[in-house]
Amino acid sequence: MRRKLILFPALVFILFTLTSCWNYREVNEMAIVIGAALDKGLTNNYMLTVELLDVSDGKETQVSTKVLSIEGETVFDAVRKLISIGGKRGYWGHIRVLVISEEIAGENITQVIRFFRQDAEARSDLYIIIAKGCSAKEILHANKTIGRDISTSLAQSLENSQFLSESPPTTLYILSQELKSEISPTLPVVTLLTSEDKTIPIISGAAVFQKTKLAGYLNGDETKAMLFIKNEIKGGVMVTKKDPALISLEILRNNTKIKTQTDGDRITVDITVETKAAIDEVTCNVEFSNLVIFDDIQSLSEAQLKDKLENVIDKARNLRADIFGFGQKIYENDPKKWDEIKDNYEEEFTNIKVNIAVKVEIVNTSFIYKQFE
């Protein structure tokens, strides 16, 4: 019993030691980074711009934001130099977005994201975005549209992008995985819209990479077609044209399957798309009680979606970028064939025969029999 009493204080001390945070820092001692932007520097390799949460002491804690910029020879060099203008060491555990300029993306994107992949504080779910037509720095200086800061606005736009399906919500983790696979990465694109003396960031479209370098862009519709092929459609709207009407279909569910076949030197990819959608809007009178017209709308939707899928595949071929993961499928299904073609896959990709089958099922339309006069 006496031995247990002697050991008890020692055990309590050990428990308190183990449960403490060895690198704990007070909130007001840190510069909390919620967003970052990278451009080419004027005198150094990089210009780093960060959006910081500014926590002030007082009877009531007040939180505001500020944007700072600094140049450095490397990303890490710029990160540490922030102390010289902000007075505090940055904490990266709450970063939401990283905006990268076109110029940097056109060189080698892995060089700039290496810091964020290796940094223990940076989140793996932070969004990576390419700034098109402006500097990355300008994005963080734009007028916010949602929330209290621009970084939150951008992050929330990407989190809700499933309702549009016009941009790929690519995170640091997804990008890292794609760079290690046979898939050419795609990143969301942000541009600036000037309206009533305000600059508003708009996220739409995708930046396409050939290996690690920016190769070109997809617009919003092309990005949606890409997401259909990759089976990453979560929602959004399809617009079917039936002269003179435009019919808006809400995408409810989608299932895409990709199969590859190899026969000697011939490689074939079979894509099957099955989509369920509901009619939400019609721009003129359509007699839905006429089953012939109803079936015609489904057939038109299938044909027009197929055209969009074929067009985005052609564009990817022109960019020589396999953004769909055909190469990954070939590797998984026929590793020997992949070993034969992998060194010349950019050329092989442009010659792959692709077959597309699309089935659109329109559901939940029992309440629509006739468009109101």
C-alpha positions in Angstrom: 0.0 0.0 0.0 2.8 2.4 0.9 4.5 1.6 -2.4 1.3 2.6 -4.3 1.1 5.9 -2.4 4.7 6.7 -3.4 4.0 5.9 -7.1 0.8 7.8 -7.4 2.3 11.4 -7.4 4.9 10.2 -10.0 2.1 8.9 -12.2 0.2 12.1 -12.0 3.2 14.1 -13.0 3.9 11.8 -16.0 0.2 12.1 -17.1 0.3 15.9 -17.0 3.6 16.0 -18.9 2.3 13.7 -21.6 -0.9 15.6 -22.1 0.7 19.0 -22.5 1.4 20.6 -25.9 5.2 20.9 -26.3 4.7 23.5 -29.1 1.7 25.3 -27.7 1.5 29.0 -28.5 -1.1 31.6 -27.4 -3.5 32.7 -30.2 -2.5 36.3 -29.8 1.2 35.3 -30.3 0.5 33.9 -33.7 -0.3 35.3 -37.2 -3.0 32.9 -38.3 -2.8 32.4 -42.1 -6.1 31.6 -43.7 -5.1 32.1 -47.3 -2.0 32.5 -49.4 -1.0 33.6 -53.0 2.2 33.0 -54.9 3.5 35.1 -57.7 6.9 35.6 -59.3 8.8 38.2 -57.4 10.3 41.4 -58.8 13.7 40.9 -57.2 13.4 37.3 -55.8 12.0 34.1 -57.1 8.7 34.4 -55.3 6.3 36.9 -53.9 4.2 35.5 -51.1 0.9 37.2 -50.2 -1.0 36.0 -47.1 -4.4 36.9 -45.6 -4.1 36.8 -41.8 -6.6 36.7 -39.0 -5.7 39.6 -36.7 -6.8 38.8 -33.2 -6.7 41.8 -30.8 -6.7 41.8 -27.0 -9.1 43.7 -24.9 -12.3 43.3 -22.9 -13.7 41.6 -25.9 -11.5 39.7 -28.4 -11.9 41.2 -31.8 -11.0 39.5 -35.1 -10.2 41.2 -38.4 -8.1 40.4 -41.4 -5.2 41.9 -43.2 -3.2 41.1 -46.3 0.6 41.2 -46.4 3.2 40.5 -49.1 6.9 39.7 -48.9 9.5 38.3 -51.4 11.8 35.4 -50.9 14.3 33.2 -52.7 12.2 30.1 -51.8 8.7 29.7 -50.5 10.0 28.9 -47.1 12.3 31.9 -47.2 9.3 34.2 -47.9 7.3 32.5 -45.1 9.9 33.2 -42.5 10.4 36.8 -43.7 6.8 37.5 -42.9 7.9 37.9 -39.3 9.8 41.0 -40.4 6.7 42.8 -41.5 4.0 41.1 -39.4 5.9 40.8 -36.2 4.6 37.3 -35.5 5.4 33.9 -36.8 2.8 32.5 -39.1 0.6 29.6 -38.1 -0.6 27.6 -41.1 -3.0 25.2 -39.5 -6.1 27.2 -40.6 -5.1 27.9 -44.2 -8.1 27.4 -46.6 -6.8 28.3 -50.1 -3.6 28.7 -52.0 -3.8 30.8 -55.2 -1.0 30.3 -57.7 -0.2 32.7 -60.6 -0.3 31.5 -64.3 3.4 32.3 -64.6 4.4 30.0 -61.7 2.0 27.3 -62.9 3.6 27.4 -66.3 7.0 26.5 -64.9 6.7 23.6 -62.4 3.9 23.5 -59.9 5.6 20.9 -57.7 8.3 23.3 -56.7 5.8 25.6 -55.0 3.5 23.1 -53.4 6.4 21.1 -51.9 6.5 23.5 -48.9 2.8 23.0 -48.2 3.1 19.2 -48.5 6.0 19.0 -46.1 4.9 21.6 -43.6 3.5 20.0 -40.5 0.9 22.7 -39.9 -0.5 23.1 -43.5 -3.8 21.3 -44.1 -4.1 18.6 -46.7 -7.6 19.8 -47.5 -6.6 23.3 -48.5 -7.8 24.2 -52.0 -5.2 25.0 -54.8 -6.5 27.6 -57.3 -4.9 29.1 -60.4 -5.4 32.8 -61.0 -6.1 33.6 -64.7 -5.7 37.0 -66.2 -4.4 38.6 -63.1 -1.8 38.1 -60.4 -2.5 35.7 -57.5 -1.9 38.7 -55.1 -4.8 40.6 -56.7 -7.2 37.8 -55.8 -6.5 38.2 -52.0 -7.0 42.0 -52.4 -10.4 41.5 -54.1 -13.8 42.4 -52.6 -15.2 39.5 -50.5 -18.6 38.1 -51.4 -19.2 35.6 -48.6 -18.0 35.6 -45.0 -15.6 38.0 -43.3 -12.6 37.4 -45.5 -11.7 36.6 -49.2 -10.1 33.2 -48.3 -13.3 32.0 -46.7 -15.3 33.3 -49.7 -13.1 31.3 -52.1 -13.2 28.1 -50.0 -17.0 28.2 -49.6 -17.4 28.7 -53.3 -15.4 25.6 -53.9 -17.2 23.6 -51.2 -20.5 24.5 -52.9 -19.2 23.9 -56.4 -21.0 20.6 -56.5 -24.2 22.5 -57.2 -22.7 23.8 -60.4 -20.1 21.2 -61.4 -18.2 23.8 -63.4 -14.9 23.6 -61.5 -12.9 20.8 -59.9 -12.6 21.3 -56.1 -9.0 20.1 -56.0 -7.3 20.0 -52.6 -3.6 19.7 -51.8 -4.1 16.0 -51.1 -5.9 15.3 -54.4 -3.2 17.2 -56.3 -0.4 15.3 -54.6 -2.1 12.0 -55.4 -2.7 13.0 -59.1 0.9 14.1 -59.5 2.0 10.6 -58.4 -0.5 8.8 -60.7 -1.0 8.7 -64.5 -3.7 11.4 -64.4 -2.9 14.9 -65.7 -4.0 17.2 -62.8 -6.7 19.9 -63.1 -7.1 22.8 -60.8 -10.0 25.3 -60.3 -9.6 28.7 -62.0 -10.3 32.1 -60.5 -10.7 35.3 -62.4 -11.6 38.9 -61.4 -14.9 40.4 -62.4 -15.2 44.2 -62.2 -18.6 45.4 -61.3 -19.7 48.8 -59.9 -16.1 49.7 -58.9 -15.6 46.4 -57.2 -13.4 43.5 -58.2 -15.1 40.2 -57.4 -13.4 36.8 -57.7 -15.3 34.3 -59.9 -14.4 30.6 -59.7 -15.2 28.7 -63.0 -13.4 26.3 -65.3 -10.3 24.3 -64.9 -6.6 24.7 -65.4 -5.1 21.7 -67.2 -1.6 20.5 -66.5 0.6 18.4 -68.7 2.6 16.5 -66.0 3.6 19.4 -63.8 3.2 22.4 -66.1 0.1 24.4 -67.0 -1.0 23.5 -70.6 -4.3 25.3 -71.0 -7.8 25.8 -69.7 -11.3 24.4 -69.8 -14.3 26.6 -69.6 -17.2 25.9 -67.2 -19.1 23.6 -69.6 -16.0 21.8 -70.7 -15.1 21.2 -67.0 -18.6 19.8 -66.4 -18.1 17.4 -69.3 -14.7 16.3 -67.8 -16.4 15.7 -64.4 -19.0 13.5 -66.1 -16.3 11.3 -67.6 -14.4 11.1 -64.3 -17.6 10.2 -62.5 -17.2 13.2 -60.2 -20.5 14.9 -61.0 -22.4 15.7 -57.8 -25.1 17.9 -59.2 -25.6 20.9 -61.4 -27.7 21.7 -64.5 -27.8 20.4 -68.0 -29.4 22.6 -70.6 -30.9 20.8 -73.6 -31.8 22.7 -76.7 -35.0 21.8 -78.5 -35.8 24.7 -80.9 -37.1 27.1 -79.9 -37.0 25.9 -76.3 -34.2 25.6 -73.8 -34.9 22.9 -71.2 -33.0 23.0 -67.8 -32.4 19.6 -66.3 -31.2 19.3 -62.7 -28.7 16.5 -62.4 -29.8 14.2 -59.6 -27.5 11.2 -60.0 -24.7 10.1 -62.3 -22.8 6.9 -62.8 -19.9 6.7 -65.3 -17.9 3.6 -66.0 -14.7 3.4 -68.0 -13.3 0.2 -69.4 -10.1 -0.2 -71.4 -9.3 -2.9 -74.0 -5.9 -3.6 -75.5 -5.5 -5.6 -78.7 -2.0 -5.5 -80.1 -1.2 -1.9 -80.8 -4.8 -0.9 -80.5 -6.2 0.6 -77.3 -9.9 1.2 -76.9 -11.7 3.1 -74.1 -15.4 2.5 -73.6 -17.2 5.1 -71.5 -20.7 4.5 -70.3 -22.6 7.4 -68.7 -26.0 6.9 -67.0 -27.6 10.1 -65.7 -30.9 10.8 -63.9 -32.2 14.3 -64.1 -35.4 16.3 -63.5 -36.9 19.0 -65.6 -36.7 22.3 -63.7 -37.4 24.9 -66.4 -38.6 25.2 -69.9 -38.4 28.5 -71.8 -41.5 28.0 -73.9 -44.6 25.9 -74.1 -44.0 22.1 -74.3 -46.7 19.5 -74.3 -45.3 17.0 -71.8 -48.4 14.8 -72.0 -47.2 13.9 -75.5 -44.8 10.9 -74.8 -43.2 11.3 -78.2 -42.0 14.8 -77.3 -40.9 13.6 -73.9 -38.8 10.8 -75.4 -37.5 13.3 -77.9 -36.2 15.5 -75.0 -34.4 12.5 -73.5 -32.8 11.6 -76.8 -31.7 15.2 -77.5 -30.3 15.3 -74.0 -28.3 12.2 -74.6 -27.0 13.3 -78.0 -26.0 16.8 -76.8 -24.3 15.5 -73.7 -22.4 13.0 -75.8 -21.2 15.8 -78.1 -19.9 17.7 -75.1 -18.0 14.7 -73.8 -16.5 14.1 -77.3 -15.5 17.8 -77.5 -13.7 17.9 -74.1 -11.8 14.7 -75.1 -10.7 16.3 -78.3 -9.5 19.4 -76.4 -7.6 17.2 -73.9 -5.9 15.4 -76.8 -4.9 18.8 -78.3 -3.4 19.7 -74.9 -1.8 16.2 -74.8 -3.1 15.9 -71.2 -4.9 12.8 -70.0 -7.2 14.5 -67.5 -9.6 11.6 -67.4 -7.2 8.9 -66.1 -7.3 6.6 -69.2 -3.6 5.9 -68.6 -4.3 4.9 -65.0 -7.0 2.5 -66.2 -4.7 1.0 -68.8 -2.0 0.5 -66.1 -4.5 -1.2 -63.7 -6.0 -3.5 -66.4 -2.9 -4.3 -68.4 0.4 -3.4 -66.7 2.5 -5.0 -69.4 0.9 -2.9 -72.1 1.4 0.2 -69.9 5.1 -0.5 -69.6 5.3 -0.6 -73.4 3.6 2.8 -74.0 4.3 4.8 -70.8 7.4 6.6 -72.2 5.4 7.7 -75.3 2.0 8.0 -73.7 1.4 11.6 -74.6 1.4 10.5 -78.2 -0.5 7.3 -77.5 -3.2 9.3 -75.7 -4.0 11.3 -78.9 -4.6 8.0 -80.8 -6.8 6.0 -78.3 -10.1 5.0 -79.8 -12.9 6.2 -77.5 -16.5 4.9 -77.6 -19.1 6.8 -75.6 -22.6 5.6 -74.6 -24.9 8.0 -72.8 -28.3 7.3 -71.2 -30.3 10.1 -69.7 -33.4 9.2 -67.7 -35.7 12.1 -66.9 -37.6 11.5 -63.6 -39.8 13.4 -61.2 -41.8 15.1 -64.0 -45.3 13.7 -63.2 -46.3 17.2 -62.1 -45.5 18.7 -65.5 -48.0 17.8 -68.2 -48.3 21.1 -70.0 -46.3 24.3 -69.8 -48.5 27.1 -68.6 -49.7 29.6 -71.2 
